[in-house]
Amino acid sequence: MKLSRLLGAALIASALFLSHTVAAAGLLKPANGQLPDLQIRQHHVDVVIEDGYATTTVEQVFHNPHSQSLEAIYSFPVPAKAAVGEFLYWINGQPVIGEVVEKQRAREVYEQQKEAGQQAALVEKDAYKTFDISIAPVAPQSDVRIRLVYLQPAHVDTGIGRYVYPLEEGGVDEVKLSFWERNEQVLEQFSFDLTFRSSYPIDALRLPNHSSAVIQKINDKEWKLSLSNHTATSNIEPDDAGVEGVMSEQELSSPVPVTAVATLDQDILVYWRHAEGLAASLDMVVYRQGSEESGKTKGTFMLTLTPGDDLALLNAGRDWVFILDISGSMQGKYATLVEGVRQGLGKLGPQDRFRVVMFNNRAIDFSGGFQVVNTESVNALLTRLENFQPDGGTNLYAGLKMGLNKLDSDRSAAIILVTDGVANVGTTEKKAFIKLLEQRDVRLFTFIMGNSANRPLLESMTQVSNGFAMAVSNADDIVGQLMLATSKMTHQSLRDVELKIKGQRVTDVTPATIGSLYRGKQLIVFGHYWQAGEIDVQLTGTVGGELRQYQTHVSLPENSTENPELERLWAFAEIEHLQAQMDYFGVNADQEQAITDVALEYGLVTDYTSMLVVADEQFQQLGIARNNQARVLTEQIAREQRQQQPVQTNRVDQSQLMFNKPSAGLGSGGGAIGPWGLLLIGLVGLGIYRSKTIVAVNHKSA
């Protein structure tokens, strides 16, 4: 226990040490400009995780301490799978709910309102990088208040759940960084509160990097935690508490005031751990306002499938391909990269082989093909690596292409890619990377490290290869993340997966293509239905060429109004599907319009739509209907009502079990850290672990 704690502390300390070198969430102003700084006076975050998804509410107060009116521009990283549908801006002391408008028109209206001296606010998405909030004017010696709400599915992997409130921007956009300066300090009040309500018993909650958090267990299915710059807890060690991280009644009632200024430069990460031995299950959440005209009212459902632990362990020697980024951005950290490779190679067995490919402006087969693992070959390669000097750009495509070439079809292969996925030399189009992977019968497994890494590119690469992507933050317990991934690498996968729903009219199911399911991985599916009644849910796939089938029956209700947010979650999933089609087939005006139409109907901020706030009378004059206002009010009422009710169970397969074995857990097989995981640990512990680093593993699985 003490050794694992020390190892985890060392890794976390390394991440914290480096996190200040990257840009963070905060107020922007032009670099080298004459405008004075605005201030962030308050930053409050409230998170509720229940019914399989998380609702995050961020409320901020900005202040202008100067004698001139200014524009506030606040930028923060795009959270993974986040659907932004609610934005409020206080005008004349009253909150006004934003409406979703096509992006170009929204910007034009905002600029017109700003030019006329009218109060206005705008939320825009900068591709996969940031959400940018613009507010004008901020009057002299005055405050402005805003509130943003976003939704995202809450996945559980091998019995472990993970939520990240992203604050580290990542710093991969050099043009943007050279233009803007950033104020990331919260001068007065900072708070982060999370309520967790689960259908299944929870053993513990954990915040790896925030020791002052107060964690309170209400019961096995309901937990609360709070973190602020006004309260510090006593020096209790998690392992010495009765339940990890939980404070006693005396400690909860005796906060110690502190005066620390909060800085928005470190992700807030929360883990939760399910009780051991939970049954595999099918859970369902539904939203439908019933109608007497049966078949004419559309309902929305979310199915969460947690398969049983029935994928066998794999035991065989492998080929290991290290694809290393040696571009100029690696200067200053190259020595630690070499040492990380040394640790990884040192753990390979005599039945394994290794190969090293390096890339900057071009790719180099540094090892001259596959080498057998012995002391002589490893030391010779490491000596050459130590004498190499990184420079140049990032030709990710060339490096990946060379790494994929000359794989032995008779041996399984793992490819370890170290980069941030932000290609800037040679081929950079996403479609080209997808086509490259389609030509190989391989599995690509990606660690996406850093909030500004090119998630769309890396996730698309893993999807087309039937692999998986895992996001990693500087705030993560790295060893734990490696254990989760390794348990997948060391087990069979369920391939060619299909989900069939029969019995009622069910449409718009997304994702339309599933691919593969790995050990411990949940499958979350959204869709619409048009009539209440019983449906048959059937999951099929192959393991080692053998067909497997899982099946159950559930009932779709006539009325269920507790979760109206499901409509936005379905819309976001559908938009992702449409975007993936464009990534594969190329940009298409019809697909762009389809994304815009879905976003406008369901009130979502996307690459093509923005959230605009003007005075109520201005909405009317501009001819902008208040559709999103009505949707937001419905969601707000539903959230309040849910909080007044006991925790509900969403499991729907009790009468006919869909899976026969218990769900997978870290204590129920697998999870040992393999060579690829040891490489990443080496990079982290030695200081190379930064938001500009992605580790991907490619593996042919049975």
C-alpha atoms as one frame of an Amber mdcrd trajectory, in Angstrom:
protein
   0.000   0.000   0.000   2.763   2.437   0.980   4.782   1.613  -2.167   1.803
   2.144  -4.455   1.009   5.392  -2.681   4.591   6.625  -3.128   4.606   5.639
  -6.807   1.296   7.356  -7.432   2.463  10.452  -5.557   5.640  10.615  -7.627
   3.728  10.420 -10.888   1.195  13.009  -9.804   3.912  15.343  -8.537   5.568
  15.109 -11.938   2.324  16.024 -13.692   1.721  18.944 -11.314   5.254  20.211
 -11.802   4.758  20.375 -15.545   1.150  21.559 -15.670   2.078  25.221 -15.194
   3.920  25.223 -18.514   0.727  24.916 -20.550  -2.002  27.475 -21.173  -5.094
  27.230 -18.996  -8.698  28.362 -18.918  -9.093  32.093 -18.339  -9.790  35.589
 -19.607  -7.995  36.567 -22.801  -6.598  39.865 -24.047  -4.369  40.594 -27.053
  -0.721  39.851 -26.319   1.468  42.968 -26.229  -1.698  45.072 -26.378  -2.592
  48.176 -24.410  -5.871  46.927 -22.914  -5.834  46.357 -19.148  -6.707  43.011
 -17.550 -10.214  42.095 -16.510 -10.607  40.014 -13.354 -12.303  36.720 -12.562
 -13.920  37.359  -9.205 -15.944  34.151  -8.845 -15.878  30.726 -10.463 -18.410
  28.167  -9.228 -18.880  24.674 -10.624 -21.758  22.374  -9.746 -21.793  18.824
 -11.129 -24.545  16.230 -10.829 -23.816  12.702 -12.062 -26.910  10.505 -12.227
 -28.834   8.275 -14.624 -25.734   7.640 -16.732 -24.834  11.236 -17.577 -23.235
  14.286 -15.970 -24.667  17.806 -15.866 -22.033  20.489 -15.304 -23.064  24.046
 -14.372 -20.376  26.744 -14.445 -21.185  30.200 -13.063 -18.650  33.018 -13.247
 -18.419  36.677 -12.278 -16.056  38.928 -14.212 -15.051  42.400 -12.996 -13.751
  45.480 -14.778 -11.685  47.498 -12.273 -10.825  50.174 -14.815 -12.386  53.436
 -16.014 -13.215  52.275 -19.543 -15.678  49.752 -20.942 -14.064  46.494 -22.068
 -14.942  43.239 -23.791 -14.467  40.011 -21.842 -13.350  36.921 -23.755 -13.201
  33.757 -21.651 -11.738  30.559 -23.117 -11.764  27.037 -21.722 -11.076  23.560
 -23.142 -13.832  21.614 -24.863 -14.768  18.747 -22.519 -14.963  15.307 -24.115
 -18.452  14.543 -25.501 -19.819  17.800 -24.038 -23.162  19.075 -25.352 -23.521
  22.787 -24.510 -27.176  23.746 -24.585 -27.700  26.271 -21.796 -26.077  29.689
 -21.422 -27.341  32.570 -19.298 -26.091  36.154 -19.182 -27.382  38.627 -16.616
 -28.699  41.784 -18.344 -29.914  44.585 -16.064 -29.753  42.195 -13.140 -31.919
  39.511 -14.791 -30.712  36.207 -16.306 -31.423  35.875 -20.030 -31.272  32.423
 -21.635 -29.326  32.169 -24.885 -30.625  30.919 -28.211 -28.715  28.820 -30.748
 -28.130  30.615 -34.060 -26.069  29.746 -37.124 -22.467  30.634 -36.347 -21.888
  33.426 -38.860 -25.166  35.157 -38.093 -24.598  34.877 -34.347 -21.207  36.572
 -34.671 -22.673  39.323 -36.873 -25.479  40.057 -34.400 -23.038  40.091 -31.488
 -20.746  42.569 -33.247 -23.706  44.785 -34.166 -24.957  44.797 -30.584 -21.448
  45.537 -29.278 -21.006  48.399 -31.750 -24.345  49.876 -30.663 -23.381  49.683
 -26.991 -26.026  47.031 -26.272 -25.329  44.196 -23.851 -24.677  40.888 -25.597
 -22.874  37.579 -25.080 -21.779  34.786 -27.393 -20.564  31.181 -26.959 -18.561
  29.774 -29.881 -16.750  26.478 -30.397 -13.208  26.551 -31.778 -13.235  23.071
 -33.342 -11.989  20.461 -30.840  -9.894  22.973 -28.869 -11.936  25.470 -26.849
 -15.261  27.060 -26.075 -14.877  30.845 -26.252 -17.339  33.136 -24.441 -17.452
  36.792 -25.496 -19.250  39.425 -23.390 -19.698  43.115 -24.171 -19.637  45.620
 -22.722 -18.207  45.178 -19.243 -18.862  48.648 -17.843 -16.224  50.451 -15.750
 -16.055  49.360 -12.097 -18.765  46.744 -12.627 -19.380  42.988 -12.663 -20.941
  40.662 -15.221 -22.351  37.235 -14.414 -22.730  34.255 -16.753 -23.791  30.619
 -16.415 -22.978  27.759 -18.782 -24.408  24.224 -18.593 -23.173  21.208 -20.528
 -24.092  17.510 -20.601 -21.978  14.410 -21.239 -22.387  10.639 -20.785 -20.825
   9.223 -17.601 -18.949   6.081 -18.636 -17.793   3.329 -16.289 -14.751   1.272
 -17.300 -14.021  -2.018 -15.485 -15.957  -0.809 -12.466 -14.261   2.620 -12.383
 -16.003   5.860 -13.334 -14.152   9.037 -14.268 -15.201  12.681 -14.537 -12.912
  15.533 -15.603 -13.561  19.255 -15.298 -10.994  20.444 -17.868  -9.012  23.600
 -17.176  -5.616  22.927 -18.795  -5.957  24.295 -22.311  -2.925  22.402 -23.580
  -1.087  25.010 -25.599  -0.908  23.240 -28.982  -2.263  26.214 -30.979   0.902
  28.316 -31.283  -0.757  31.021 -33.397  -3.489  31.513 -30.817  -1.011  31.511
 -27.937   1.136  34.153 -29.639  -1.895  36.436 -30.078  -3.529  36.160 -26.642
  -2.412  36.631 -23.071  -4.389  34.849 -20.389  -5.549  35.780 -16.875  -6.438
  32.570 -15.045  -6.688  33.715 -11.415  -9.934  33.691  -9.421  -9.546  36.514
  -6.908 -12.455  35.974  -4.540 -14.528  32.773  -4.576 -13.840  29.448  -6.221
 -15.912  26.333  -5.557 -16.432  22.914  -7.078 -19.349  20.806  -5.824 -20.326
  17.376  -7.095 -23.337  15.220  -6.291 -23.173  11.574  -7.320 -26.344   9.445
  -7.438 -25.876   5.875  -8.648 -28.139   2.923  -9.397 -25.353   0.687  -8.044
 -23.356   0.758  -4.773 -20.232   2.954  -4.774 -17.218   2.014  -2.648 -15.310
   5.298  -2.832 -14.801   8.638  -4.521 -11.330  10.031  -5.156  -9.778  13.342
  -6.256  -6.119  12.553  -7.005  -4.753  16.100  -6.853  -7.034  18.031  -4.520
  -6.346  16.999  -0.945  -8.524  19.794   0.448 -11.697  18.293  -1.051 -14.363
  17.225   1.443 -15.985  13.917   0.465 -19.205  12.889   2.183 -20.935   9.528
   1.853 -24.710   9.902   2.182 -25.329   6.202   1.557 -24.012   3.448  -0.747
 -25.627   5.091  -3.773 -25.274   8.794  -3.020 -22.101  10.816  -2.389 -21.185
  14.495  -2.263 -17.891  16.313  -2.501 -16.870  19.947  -2.280 -13.726  21.897
  -2.991 -13.104  25.616  -2.552 -10.441  28.205  -1.890 -12.174  29.081   1.403
 -12.077  25.715   3.143  -9.192  23.379   3.878  -9.493  19.973   5.478  -7.226
  18.523   8.139  -4.195  16.459   7.141  -5.957  13.119   6.884  -4.499  10.474
   4.575  -7.100   8.689   2.388  -5.864   5.212   3.310  -6.228   6.046   7.006
  -9.854   7.191   6.722 -12.653   4.701   7.256 -13.650   5.081   3.609 -11.138
   6.559   1.180 -11.240  10.346   1.299 -14.302  10.557   3.549 -14.138  13.039
   6.402 -15.456  12.474   9.887 -18.348  14.551  11.272 -15.905  16.513  13.428
 -13.671  17.298  10.457 -16.653  18.300   8.337 -17.803  20.747  10.998 -14.362
  22.317  11.521 -13.194  23.936   8.259 -10.065  26.040   8.384 -10.375  29.288
   6.391  -7.605  29.998   3.901  -6.895  32.965   1.641  -5.411  31.214  -1.372
  -6.176  32.665  -4.784  -7.513  29.911  -7.038  -5.802  29.398 -10.391  -7.616
  27.751 -13.295  -4.575  25.812 -14.499  -5.198  22.240 -13.350  -7.927  19.791
 -14.326 -10.242  18.633 -11.553 -10.594  14.873 -11.831 -12.987  12.660  -9.885
 -12.980   8.856  -9.827 -15.693   6.638  -8.409 -15.384   2.908  -7.796 -18.281
   0.483  -7.959 -18.596  -2.295  -5.407 -16.921  -5.571  -6.406 -18.929  -8.371
  -7.977 -21.776  -6.304  -9.428 -23.959  -8.059 -11.975 -23.539  -7.269 -15.648
 -26.620  -5.369 -16.742 -28.712  -3.431 -19.206 -29.781   0.010 -17.964 -32.275
   2.287 -19.686 -33.292   5.931 -19.239 -36.220   7.308 -21.271 -37.828  10.668
 -21.974 -41.278  10.815 -23.554 -44.300  13.011 -23.118 -47.155  10.631 -23.945
 -49.969  11.384 -26.337 -53.398   9.964 -26.963 -52.392   9.677 -30.616 -50.287
   6.543 -30.211 -47.372   6.350 -32.619 -47.141  10.110 -33.209 -45.153  11.105
 -30.133 -41.409  10.616 -30.310 -39.596   9.301 -27.239 -35.837   9.242 -26.646
 -33.936   6.449 -24.891 -30.409   5.808 -23.671 -29.334   2.182 -23.279 -26.204
   1.367 -21.251 -24.903  -2.166 -21.686 -22.337  -3.422 -19.149 -21.289  -6.878
 -20.443 -20.194  -9.764 -18.261 -16.560 -10.713 -17.754 -16.403 -13.578 -20.257
 -13.454 -12.570 -22.482 -10.511 -14.926 -22.034  -6.925 -13.947 -21.219  -4.396
 -13.847 -24.085  -0.897 -15.300 -23.680   1.590 -14.899 -26.546   4.785 -13.106
 -27.555   4.439  -9.860 -29.523   6.204  -7.428 -31.786   6.586  -3.935 -30.276
   6.860  -0.886 -32.562   7.852   2.401 -30.910   6.894   5.433 -33.040   8.632
   8.453 -31.485   8.083  12.163 -32.169  11.503  13.813 -32.578  10.273  17.204
 -33.807  11.623  20.447 -32.406   8.939  20.520 -29.734  10.683  17.537 -28.118
  13.830  19.524 -27.328  14.426  19.713 -23.586  12.549  16.460 -22.985  14.260
  14.129 -25.437  16.623  12.701 -22.821  13.689  11.615 -20.694  12.023  10.123
 -23.774  15.101   7.935 -24.308  15.058   6.878 -20.666  11.379   5.975 -20.965
  12.147   3.785 -23.985  14.947   2.188 -21.961  12.484   1.187 -19.244   9.979
  -0.161 -21.766  12.538  -2.250 -23.635  13.925  -3.530 -20.363  10.624  -5.262
 -19.593  10.275  -7.141 -22.898  10.591 -10.920 -22.824  12.874 -13.113 -24.964
   9.872 -14.155 -27.072   9.242 -10.508 -28.070  10.762  -8.357 -30.801  11.044
  -4.575 -31.043  11.328  -1.890 -33.685  11.815   1.892 -33.386  10.459   4.419
 -35.896  11.135   8.148 -35.417   9.594  11.120 -37.184   9.886  14.872 -37.517
   9.698  16.308 -41.052  10.141  12.727 -42.292  10.099   9.199 -40.878  13.189
   7.118 -40.039  13.356   3.352 -39.487  15.815   3.896 -36.659  16.257   0.277
 -35.606  16.533  -1.107 -39.145  13.541  -3.417 -38.797  12.611  -5.777 -35.969
  15.305  -6.749 -33.495  15.366  -9.675 -31.099  15.273  -8.729 -27.431  18.641
  -9.193 -25.759  21.077  -7.021 -23.811  23.302  -6.323 -26.810  20.527  -5.178
 -29.192  18.778  -3.044 -26.582  21.961  -1.291 -25.411  23.122  -0.628 -28.978
  19.831   1.027 -29.856  19.736   3.107 -26.667  23.268   4.393 -27.286  22.235
   5.626 -30.734  19.067   7.226 -29.328  21.067   9.125 -26.717  23.224  10.735
 -29.413  20.257  11.939 -31.498  19.114  15.593 -31.495  15.419  16.412 -32.113
  14.355  19.181 -34.510  11.922  19.948 -37.326   8.164  19.680 -37.670   5.622
  16.909 -36.965   4.961  14.571 -39.897   2.681  12.225 -37.980   1.389  10.556
 -41.137   4.857   9.523 -42.292   5.711   8.116 -38.871   2.486   6.154 -38.602
   2.770   4.828 -42.155   6.301   3.548 -41.598   5.338   2.010 -38.267   2.466
   0.114 -39.889   4.641  -1.232 -42.707   6.388  -4.620 -42.574   4.297  -6.081
 -39.767   4.465  -9.868 -39.580   0.994 -11.276 -40.218   1.840 -14.342 -38.105
   2.559 -12.323 -34.932   0.476  -9.914 -32.886   1.889  -6.397 -32.831   1.654
  -3.450 -30.456   2.425   0.027 -31.800   3.358   2.741 -29.309   2.946   6.244
 -30.730   4.275   9.234 -28.761   2.891  12.549 -30.082   0.063  15.021 -29.487
  -1.694  14.126 -32.729  -1.408  17.714 -34.027   0.184  17.020 -37.413   1.674
  20.078 -39.134   3.974  18.651 -41.849   3.135  16.477 -44.838  -0.259  14.813
 -44.952  -2.558  16.285 -42.295  -6.074  15.499 -43.554  -8.031  13.211 -41.251
  -9.380  11.202 -44.168  -5.845  10.180 -45.178  -5.111   8.755 -41.703  -8.378
   6.817 -41.805  -7.609   5.377 -45.237  -4.128   4.376 -44.069  -5.509   2.377
 -41.158  -8.207   0.766 -43.307  -5.453  -0.870 -45.355  -4.095  -2.728 -42.298
  -5.659  -5.459 -40.186  -4.535  -3.861 -36.943  -5.981  -2.444 -33.737  -5.032
   1.068 -32.672  -5.326   1.925 -28.978  -4.836   5.567 -28.125  -4.087   7.474
 -24.954  -5.312  11.007 -25.598  -3.267  13.181 -23.258  -4.099  16.851 -22.910
  -7.264  18.809 -23.532  -5.992  20.347 -26.787  -4.802  17.143 -28.418  -6.530
  16.432 -31.708  -9.206  14.144 -30.243 -11.302  13.960 -33.440  -8.309  12.685
 -35.430  -7.077  10.211 -32.829 -10.539   8.875 -31.972 -11.403   8.417 -35.650
  -8.177   6.460 -36.135  -9.031   4.105 -33.271 -12.632   3.670 -34.408 -11.768
   2.698 -37.966  -9.264   0.146 -36.643 -11.758  -1.208 -34.077  -9.487  -0.088
 -31.256 -10.259   2.263 -28.399  -9.198   5.671 -27.126  -8.534   6.601 -23.506
  -8.288  10.232 -22.408  -5.539  11.027 -19.918  -5.180  14.237 -17.926  -2.235
  15.552 -15.929  -4.552  15.042 -12.939  -5.027  11.315 -13.595  -3.817   8.428
 -11.487  -1.643   7.211 -14.336  -0.999   3.725 -12.940  -4.734   3.173 -12.592
  -5.384   4.280 -16.164  -2.692   1.896 -17.363  -4.273  -0.967 -15.432  -7.602
  -0.305 -17.152  -6.042  -0.264 -20.592  -3.783  -3.257 -19.961  -6.735  -5.414
 -18.930  -8.118  -4.794 -22.430  -4.813  -5.465 -24.154  -4.414  -8.805 -22.398
  -7.915 -10.172 -23.111  -9.916 -11.181 -26.147 -12.335  -8.648 -27.619 -15.906
  -9.009 -28.869 -15.638  -8.133 -32.557 -18.099  -7.310 -35.350 -20.586  -6.163
 -32.718 -24.204  -5.502 -33.689 -27.120  -4.292 -31.579 -30.616  -5.168 -32.814
 -33.833  -3.775 -31.320 -37.123  -5.317 -32.402 -40.759  -5.190 -31.354 -41.659
  -1.515 -31.752 -40.829   1.268 -34.172 -37.298   2.310 -33.145 -35.356   4.820
 -35.271 -32.257   7.055 -35.304 -30.130   4.632 -33.273 -26.612   5.929 -32.690
 -23.880   4.814 -32.901 -24.937   3.051 -36.083 -21.674   1.063 -36.190 -20.148
  -0.326 -32.996 -17.084  -2.309 -34.125 -15.466  -4.011 -31.118 -16.086  -4.181
 -27.382 -13.180  -4.688 -24.995 -13.057  -6.067 -21.492 -14.786  -3.790 -18.993
 -16.016  -1.343 -21.638 -19.610  -0.149 -21.564 -21.717   0.407 -24.671 -23.985
   3.468 -24.612 -26.634   3.741 -27.337 -29.210   6.470 -28.036 -32.334   6.267
 -30.171 -35.957   7.256 -30.718 -39.151   5.241 -30.367 -42.697   6.033 -31.477
 -44.887   3.685 -29.495 -44.847   2.252 -25.993 -44.520  -1.502 -25.538 -42.081
  -4.387 -25.232 -38.893  -4.565 -27.284 -36.288  -7.292 -27.774 -32.674  -6.129
 -27.313 -30.069  -8.412 -28.875 -26.273  -7.957 -28.854 -24.160 -10.187 -31.099
 -20.443 -10.439 -31.844 -17.617 -12.865 -32.429 -14.758 -13.968 -30.194 -12.007
 -15.902 -31.977 -14.434 -16.602 -34.819 -17.111 -17.957 -32.448 -20.517 -16.255
 -32.504 -21.835 -14.972 -29.186 -25.318 -13.644 -28.516 -26.852 -11.797 -25.558
 -30.558 -11.004 -25.350 -33.313  -9.629 -23.118 -36.768  -8.012 -23.204 -37.623
  -4.551 -21.848 -40.629  -2.230 -21.967 -40.681   1.279 -23.423 -43.025   3.502
 -21.350 -45.876   5.671 -22.567 -44.786   8.566 -20.341 -41.454   9.331 -18.724
 -40.607  12.994 -18.143 -37.758  12.848 -15.597 -34.856  13.178 -18.092 -35.525
  15.732 -20.861 -31.733  16.166 -21.288 -31.720  12.875 -23.218 -32.948  14.726
 -26.286 -29.806  16.881 -26.349 -27.572  13.876 -25.662 -29.117  12.013 -28.616
 -28.674  15.116 -30.794 -24.994  15.413 -29.854 -24.405  11.723 -30.643 -26.164
  12.174 -34.000 -24.006  15.205 -34.792 -20.880  13.165 -34.021 -22.139  10.490
 -36.426 -22.728  13.056 -39.187 -19.305  14.593 -38.606 -17.677  11.146 -38.807
 -19.345  10.586 -42.178 -17.826  13.835 -43.455 -14.431  12.832 -42.092 -14.657
   9.619 -44.091 -16.337  10.724 -47.311 -15.207  14.351 -47.356 -16.907  17.663
 -46.563 -20.465  17.710 -47.847 -22.800  20.702 -47.845 -25.830  18.497 -47.139
 -24.131  16.936 -44.116 -23.091  20.359 -42.812 -26.690  21.517 -43.158 -27.920
  18.377 -41.408 -25.610  19.094 -38.451 -26.808  22.695 -38.380 -30.468  21.645
 -38.458 -30.061  19.173 -35.577 -28.120  21.746 -33.535 -30.758  24.425 -34.104
 -33.635  22.095 -33.219 -32.047  20.802 -30.010 -30.126  23.925 -28.997 -26.469
  22.866 -29.193 -23.218  24.778 -29.732 -21.274  23.137 -32.592 -18.735  24.019
 -35.261 -21.652  25.501 -37.229 -23.827  27.056 -34.513 -23.302  29.406 -31.557
 -25.255  30.469 -28.465 -26.319  34.131 -28.553 -27.686  36.258 -25.718 -29.216
  39.701 -26.231 -31.953  41.564 -24.379 -35.364  39.860 -24.570 -36.829  42.588
 -26.777 -33.860  42.261 -29.139 -34.635  38.572 -29.721 -38.088  39.564 -30.884
 -36.796  42.352 -33.137 -34.246  39.992 -34.678 -36.897  37.344 -35.341 -35.170
  34.737 -33.171 -37.700  32.373 -31.595 -37.237  31.505 -27.902 -37.221  27.729
 -28.499 -34.129  27.054 -26.406 -35.531  29.076 -23.523 -38.510  26.712 -23.351
 -36.226  23.658 -23.487 -33.929  25.036 -20.758 -36.834  25.762 -18.418 -38.131
  22.199 -18.885 -34.693  20.799 -18.051 -34.244  23.043 -15.014 -37.573  21.918
 -13.537 -36.745  18.247 -14.171 -33.337  18.577 -12.474 -34.919  20.153  -9.402
 -37.540  17.416  -9.210 -34.960  14.633  -9.522 -32.969  16.034  -6.624 -36.046
  15.772  -4.386 -36.545  12.086  -5.156 -34.671   9.016  -3.870 -32.026   7.510
  -6.128 -33.757   5.484  -8.842 -32.602   2.186 -10.337 -32.350   2.168 -14.122
 -31.667  -1.524 -14.574 -34.285  -3.118 -16.869 -33.114  -6.710 -17.437 -33.962
  -8.255 -14.045 -36.725 -10.479 -15.416 -34.436 -11.904 -18.111 -30.719 -11.419
 -17.498 -28.946 -10.184 -20.609 -25.498 -11.344 -19.393 -24.775 -14.423 -17.311
 -21.468 -13.443 -15.678 -20.700 -10.551 -13.289 -19.258  -7.377 -14.761 -15.481
  -7.000 -15.104 -13.414  -5.452 -12.322  -9.727  -4.781 -11.809  -9.663  -7.396
  -9.077 -11.249 -10.093 -11.248  -8.452 -10.812 -13.698  -5.893  -9.039 -15.858
  -4.690  -5.551 -15.178  -0.956  -6.188 -14.902   1.087  -3.382 -16.448   2.780
  -4.539 -19.650   5.811  -3.080 -21.485   3.808  -0.372 -23.224   2.401   0.739
 -19.893   5.852   0.785 -18.325   7.015   3.055 -21.139   4.326   5.573 -20.263
   5.143   5.332 -16.559   8.773   6.026 -17.444   7.799   9.090 -19.440   5.637
  10.389 -16.622   8.006   9.707 -13.759  10.949  11.266 -15.607   9.165  14.449
 -16.527   8.202  13.990 -20.169   4.505  13.567 -19.348   2.847  16.697 -20.673
  -0.332  17.611 -22.475   1.617  17.464 -25.759   2.114  13.709 -25.421  -0.163
  10.962 -26.727   0.600   7.296 -26.326  -1.201   4.949 -28.684  -0.944   1.183
 -28.770  -1.767  -0.856 -31.845  -2.429  -4.555 -31.309  -3.807  -7.456 -33.294
  -6.223  -9.132 -30.913  -7.925 -12.467 -31.198
